[in-house]
């Protein structure tokens, strides 16, 4: 399994409602090899998010499923919305893929 972890540092003017609508679009993706999707706002008591207050994980069956997702037009649509909402565009997004 591959856990795809994405953190978002949103632009200050982007509303919570808008971010949640992007996450809803993400949750609507029904692509082969997606095992689970979780998203939300950080509730860390440590408060060291450094501005990355929103994030999501997508669990994939394997690397091939992740590659299929990355190439899919629906992923590209959600990704473009995330980049548009991020502070500094792509600079406001962190991605980490963890083999589990």
Backbone as a chain_set.jsonl record, in Angstrom:
{"seq": "XXXXXXXXXXXXXXXXXXXXXXXXXXXXXXXXXXXXXXXXXXXXXXXXXXXXXXXXXXXXXXXXXXXXXXXXXXXXXXXXXXXXXXXXXXXXXXXXXXXX", "coords": {"N": [[0.842, -1.182, 0.0], [0.421, 2.277, -0.664], [0.64, 5.346, 0.89], [-0.472, 8.399, 0.111], [0.291, 11.574, 0.894], [-0.801, 14.815, 1.327], [-0.271, 18.186, 1.968], [-1.624, 21.403, 2.55], [-1.027, 24.823, 2.29], [-3.031, 27.293, 2.487], [-4.028, 30.219, 0.629], [-4.608, 33.324, 2.304], [-7.12, 34.516, 1.718], [-8.7, 32.45, 0.851], [-11.547, 30.648, 1.501], [-12.741, 28.526, 4.18], [-14.922, 27.028, 3.394], [-14.523, 26.878, 0.629], [-12.168, 25.332, 0.504], [-13.14, 22.977, 1.642], [-14.913, 22.271, -0.381], [-13.178, 21.591, -2.432], [-12.006, 19.346, -1.26], [-14.288, 17.728, -1.12], [-14.707, 17.237, -3.829], [-12.396, 15.761, -4.308], [-12.975, 13.49, -2.72], [-14.973, 12.417, -4.257], [-13.751, 11.063, -6.29], [-13.529, 8.08, -7.998], [-11.519, 5.921, -8.596], [-9.636, 3.138, -9.899], [-7.895, 1.165, -7.515], [-7.812, 2.994, -5.432], [-7.96, 2.975, -2.031], [-8.731, 4.321, 0.297], [-9.733, 7.613, 1.352], [-8.937, 10.461, 3.189], [-9.534, 13.608, 4.665], [-9.049, 17.028, 5.798], [-8.906, 19.694, 8.258], [-6.1, 20.639, 10.218], [-5.897, 19.587, 13.589], [-3.99, 19.61, 15.461], [-2.561, 19.541, 18.659], [-0.014, 20.416, 19.037], [0.511, 22.562, 17.39], [2.353, 23.194, 15.278], [2.157, 23.439, 12.532], [3.056, 25.206, 10.666], [1.659, 26.828, 8.898], [0.551, 25.036, 7.108], [-2.352, 24.105, 7.168], [-4.369, 22.47, 6.235], [-5.076, 19.253, 4.867], [-4.745, 16.067, 3.173], [-5.038, 12.494, 2.821], [-4.496, 9.824, 0.585], [-4.972, 6.486, 0.205], [-3.427, 4.026, -1.656], [-3.536, 0.983, -3.525], [-1.147, 0.153, -4.689], [1.937, 1.195, -6.345], [1.33, 1.401, -9.066], [-1.397, 2.025, -9.048], [-1.283, 4.565, -7.896], [0.1, 5.905, -9.935], [-1.793, 5.743, -12.001], [-3.835, 7.331, -10.928], [-2.443, 9.808, -10.79], [-2.202, 10.448, -13.492], [-4.792, 10.729, -14.334], [-7.543, 12.657, -15.631], [-9.449, 13.68, -13.783], [-8.038, 13.804, -11.368], [-6.158, 15.69, -12.128], [-7.812, 17.919, -12.38], [-8.692, 18.34, -9.707], [-6.184, 18.727, -8.571], [-5.381, 21.091, -9.857], [-7.194, 22.881, -8.742], [-6.36, 22.806, -6.079], [-3.749, 23.886, -6.311], [-4.416, 26.447, -7.188], [-5.636, 27.405, -4.88], [-3.603, 27.447, -3.078], [-1.082, 29.08, -1.161], [1.243, 30.868, -2.897], [1.018, 29.174, -5.042], [2.144, 26.135, -6.355], [4.199, 26.083, -4.51], [2.95, 26.197, -2.063], [2.165, 23.679, -1.386], [2.735, 20.486, -0.065], [3.919, 17.241, -0.764], [4.014, 13.846, 0.073], [4.903, 10.564, -0.318], [4.319, 7.527, 1.091], [5.393, 4.305, 1.428], [3.617, 1.625, 2.762]], "CA": [[0.0, 0.0, 0.0], [1.09, 3.571, -0.702], [-0.143, 6.438, 1.467], [-0.174, 9.668, -0.556], [-0.001, 12.595, 1.893], [-0.728, 16.148, 0.724], [-0.543, 19.272, 2.902], [-1.952, 22.639, 1.851], [-0.951, 26.13, 2.943], [-3.982, 28.052, 1.67], [-3.955, 31.677, 0.601], [-5.462, 33.845, 3.381], [-8.475, 34.852, 1.272], [-9.444, 31.237, 0.474], [-12.429, 30.298, 2.627], [-12.845, 27.137, 4.641], [-15.948, 26.405, 2.542], [-13.904, 26.567, -0.67], [-11.262, 24.193, 0.705], [-13.963, 21.779, 1.833], [-15.483, 21.881, -1.676], [-12.103, 20.885, -3.138], [-11.913, 18.03, -0.638], [-15.47, 16.955, -1.541], [-14.409, 16.794, -5.19], [-11.414, 14.69, -4.146], [-13.657, 12.295, -2.209], [-15.849, 11.86, -5.293], [-12.962, 10.281, -7.245], [-13.722, 6.627, -7.895], [-10.532, 5.367, -9.509], [-9.134, 1.829, -9.468], [-6.744, 1.136, -6.62], [-7.964, 3.877, -4.266], [-8.488, 2.207, -0.895], [-9.357, 5.234, 1.265], [-9.384, 9.03, 1.284], [-9.245, 11.211, 4.404], [-9.146, 15.004, 4.49], [-9.551, 17.945, 6.808], [-8.076, 20.76, 8.833], [-5.302, 20.151, 11.344], [-6.341, 19.811, 14.958], [-2.829, 19.25, 16.26], [-2.329, 20.348, 19.856], [1.357, 20.935, 18.996], [0.454, 23.852, 16.684], [3.569, 23.462, 14.503], [1.82, 23.164, 11.141], [3.771, 26.193, 9.843], [0.761, 27.329, 7.86], [-0.074, 23.928, 6.367], [-3.464, 23.815, 8.066], [-5.287, 21.515, 5.626], [-4.382, 18.17, 4.19], [-5.481, 14.834, 2.904], [-4.305, 11.289, 2.462], [-5.153, 8.846, -0.28], [-4.304, 5.187, 0.266], [-3.467, 3.298, -2.928], [-3.164, -0.426, -3.443], [0.246, -0.01, -5.1], [2.49, 2.309, -7.123], [0.599, 1.517, -10.335], [-2.652, 2.74, -8.778], [-0.915, 5.97, -7.716], [0.428, 6.434, -11.265], [-3.065, 5.897, -12.718], [-4.458, 8.505, -10.317], [-1.719, 11.018, -11.173], [-2.425, 10.727, -14.914], [-6.231, 10.836, -14.611], [-8.004, 14.046, -15.739], [-10.144, 14.118, -12.563], [-6.982, 14.19, -10.426], [-5.576, 16.94, -12.617], [-8.779, 18.971, -12.059], [-8.593, 18.592, -8.263], [-4.85, 19.28, -8.343], [-5.371, 22.49, -10.297], [-7.937, 23.649, -7.736], [-5.483, 22.924, -4.909], [-2.681, 24.83, -6.63], [-5.024, 27.78, -7.224], [-5.96, 27.796, -3.507], [-2.389, 27.42, -2.26], [-0.239, 30.275, -1.063], [2.421, 30.694, -3.742], [0.801, 28.101, -6.017], [2.721, 24.835, -6.002], [5.052, 26.235, -3.322], [2.123, 26.055, -0.876], [1.705, 22.296, -1.299], [3.742, 19.449, 0.213], [3.463, 15.89, -1.091], [4.882, 12.802, 0.622], [4.365, 9.231, -0.597], [4.868, 6.617, 2.085], [5.044, 2.896, 1.28], [3.204, 1.035, 4.055]], "C": [[0.887, 1.245, 0.0], [0.148, 4.607, -0.095], [0.382, 7.747, 0.872], [-0.646, 10.77, 0.382], [0.203, 13.96, 1.251], [-1.125, 17.177, 1.777], [-0.684, 20.567, 2.126], [-1.793, 23.84, 2.768], [-1.799, 27.06, 2.072], [-3.686, 29.545, 1.716], [-4.93, 32.215, 1.643], [-6.902, 34.117, 2.961], [-9.306, 33.636, 0.851], [-10.251, 30.774, 1.688], [-12.362, 28.811, 2.961], [-13.844, 26.375, 3.766], [-15.357, 26.008, 1.194], [-12.967, 25.36, -0.551], [-12.063, 22.913, 0.87], [-14.606, 21.337, 0.522], [-14.432, 21.167, -2.531], [-11.976, 19.469, -2.577], [-13.107, 17.152, -1.013], [-15.275, 16.421, -2.955], [-13.408, 15.643, -5.156], [-12.091, 13.394, -3.71], [-14.571, 11.656, -3.253], [-15.089, 11.016, -6.32], [-13.147, 8.791, -6.981], [-12.806, 5.959, -8.913], [-10.034, 4.029, -8.99], [-7.921, 1.966, -8.556], [-6.788, 2.115, -5.472], [-8.64, 3.073, -3.16], [-9.226, 3.095, 0.1], [-8.871, 6.649, 1.018], [-9.837, 9.679, 2.591], [-8.766, 12.641, 4.199], [-9.659, 15.85, 5.642], [-8.545, 18.997, 7.206], [-7.333, 20.195, 10.036], [-5.955, 20.52, 12.674], [-5.215, 19.48, 15.934], [-2.689, 20.142, 17.482], [-0.917, 20.944, 19.873], [1.457, 22.288, 18.293], [1.746, 24.182, 15.935], [3.355, 23.142, 13.018], [2.547, 24.088, 10.163], [2.943, 26.663, 8.648], [0.089, 26.259, 7.024], [-1.231, 23.391, 7.215], [-4.462, 22.807, 7.518], [-4.485, 20.417, 4.945], [-5.293, 16.998, 3.93], [-4.516, 13.694, 2.661], [-5.171, 10.474, 1.514], [-4.332, 7.572, -0.175], [-4.533, 4.452, -1.04], [-3.007, 1.866, -2.72], [-1.675, -0.615, -3.734], [0.683, 1.205, -5.917], [1.766, 2.497, -8.445], [-0.712, 2.279, -10.152], [-2.377, 4.234, -8.575], [-0.61, 6.609, -9.071], [-0.836, 6.655, -12.093], [-3.794, 7.139, -12.235], [-3.783, 9.785, -10.802], [-1.989, 11.417, -12.628], [-3.886, 11.028, -15.241], [-6.673, 12.305, -14.667], [-8.746, 14.552, -14.497], [-9.138, 14.533, -11.484], [-6.374, 15.521, -10.848], [-6.498, 18.132, -12.308], [-8.683, 19.342, -10.568], [-7.242, 19.225, -7.938], [-4.759, 20.742, -8.737], [-6.106, 23.379, -9.303], [-7.104, 23.839, -6.473], [-4.387, 23.95, -5.15], [-3.226, 26.255, -6.637], [-5.324, 28.298, -5.819], [-4.724, 27.963, -2.633], [-1.636, 28.741, -2.294], [1.031, 30.044, -1.878], [2.258, 29.605, -4.784], [1.393, 26.798, -5.522], [3.622, 24.909, -4.772], [4.267, 26.076, -2.023], [1.572, 24.656, -0.687], [2.903, 21.395, -1.014], [3.13, 18.09, -0.111], [4.499, 14.907, -0.572], [4.219, 11.472, 0.352], [5.083, 8.208, 0.255], [4.444, 5.18, 1.789], [4.729, 2.301, 2.659], [3.194, -0.49, 3.968]], "O": [[1.966, 1.254, 0.592], [-1.002, 4.731, -0.516], [1.525, 8.141, 1.104], [-1.843, 10.895, 0.642], [1.266, 14.231, 0.692], [-2.179, 17.061, 2.402], [0.043, 20.806, 1.162], [-2.342, 23.88, 3.869], [-1.335, 27.551, 1.043], [-3.166, 30.065, 2.704], [-5.987, 31.618, 1.849], [-7.815, 33.961, 3.771], [-10.486, 33.775, 0.531], [-9.698, 30.541, 2.763], [-11.983, 27.975, 2.14], [-13.626, 25.208, 3.44], [-15.653, 24.932, 0.674], [-12.977, 24.475, -1.406], [-11.709, 21.878, 0.305], [-14.826, 20.142, 0.326], [-14.762, 20.241, -3.272], [-11.853, 18.506, -3.335], [-12.944, 15.947, -1.203], [-15.637, 15.281, -3.245], [-13.554, 14.664, -5.888], [-11.817, 12.329, -4.261], [-14.906, 10.476, -3.141], [-15.708, 10.328, -7.132], [-12.942, 8.316, -5.864], [-13.257, 5.492, -9.958], [-10.01, 3.801, -7.781], [-7.033, 2.783, -8.801], [-5.908, 2.091, -4.612], [-9.746, 2.56, -3.332], [-10.228, 2.679, 0.682], [-7.757, 6.868, 0.542], [-10.965, 9.477, 3.042], [-7.702, 12.86, 3.618], [-10.574, 15.456, 6.366], [-7.493, 19.165, 6.588], [-7.871, 19.376, 10.781], [-6.487, 21.617, 12.848], [-5.46, 19.117, 17.084], [-2.698, 21.367, 17.36], [-0.648, 21.872, 20.636], [2.371, 23.067, 18.562], [2.19, 25.33, 15.952], [4.254, 22.641, 12.342], [2.641, 23.788, 8.973], [3.458, 26.865, 7.549], [-0.858, 26.555, 6.296], [-1.106, 22.367, 7.886], [-5.321, 22.331, 8.261], [-3.356, 20.634, 4.504], [-6.433, 16.938, 4.391], [-3.345, 13.896, 2.341], [-6.396, 10.439, 1.625], [-3.13, 7.579, -0.439], [-5.668, 4.272, -1.481], [-2.189, 1.581, -1.846], [-1.017, -1.442, -3.104], [-0.102, 2.124, -6.151], [1.601, 3.627, -8.904], [-1.091, 3.085, -11.003], [-3.153, 5.073, -9.032], [-1.023, 7.741, -9.323], [-0.938, 7.649, -12.812], [-4.314, 7.912, -13.04], [-4.461, 10.74, -11.181], [-2.001, 12.605, -12.951], [-4.182, 11.534, -16.324], [-6.234, 13.112, -13.847], [-8.676, 15.742, -14.19], [-9.365, 15.509, -10.769], [-6.108, 16.381, -10.008], [-6.019, 19.226, -12.011], [-8.604, 20.521, -10.22], [-7.162, 20.149, -7.127], [-4.137, 21.543, -8.039], [-5.685, 24.508, -9.049], [-7.133, 24.908, -5.864], [-4.122, 24.791, -4.291], [-2.568, 27.172, -6.145], [-5.272, 29.505, -5.587], [-4.799, 28.561, -1.559], [-1.57, 29.418, -3.319], [1.804, 29.131, -1.586], [3.247, 29.15, -5.358], [1.159, 26.405, -4.379], [3.793, 23.914, -4.068], [4.869, 25.842, -0.975], [0.628, 24.453, 0.076], [3.954, 21.525, -1.643], [1.976, 17.82, 0.221], [5.701, 15.099, -0.748], [3.074, 11.265, 0.756], [6.299, 8.039, 0.157], [3.259, 4.86, 1.886], [5.501, 2.467, 3.604], [2.875, -1.162, 4.948]]}, "num_chains": 1, "name": "protein.A"}
